[in-house]
Amino acid sequence: MTKLWYFAYGWSMDKSLMRKCIGDWLDARRAVLKGFEIAFNAYSPAWRGGIANLREKEGARVIGVAYMITPDQLVKLDAFEGVPSRASRRMISIEVEGIGEVRAVTHVASSPRNGFIQPSKEYLSAMYRGVKQHGIPDEIIRVLQRIIGR
């Protein structure tokens, strides 16, 4: 079976939402993406507000979840994320807990906007649940609170 790593940093950290989207994954571990930060600079009609996106920034890092999935599951994620109209795939290198550096795919907004777009409470709740479910350090919650407290 072909498998690949997918880096989740937004709604898809929430296990229940991810399971609804793709079914069961093969593995899930905390992971770090270096050289990027979270930016709420893309709008989602489905979430009725801003959604997390990646923006390159030297010295920054994003802590998220690395899911090992199948190519068929990636196609399901593509559809949910709106590839190619609202999002595109991006190949990245991440540090996966207990494994080390791996190549992974993630989704980024196709047309990010300038400035901050307020995320909905539902979207933020999904992110918070995912952070807690995967044991991601509370520092990430504080970072999110600072971002959305603008």
Secondary structure, 3 states (H helix, E strand, C coil): CCCEEEEECCHHHCHHHHHHHHCCCCEEEEEEEEEEEEEEEEEECCCCEEEEEEEEEEEEEEEEEEEEECHHHHHHHHHHHCCCCCEEEEEEEEEECCCEEEEEEEEEECCCCCCCCCCCHHHHHHHHHHHHHCCCCHHHHHHHHHHHCC
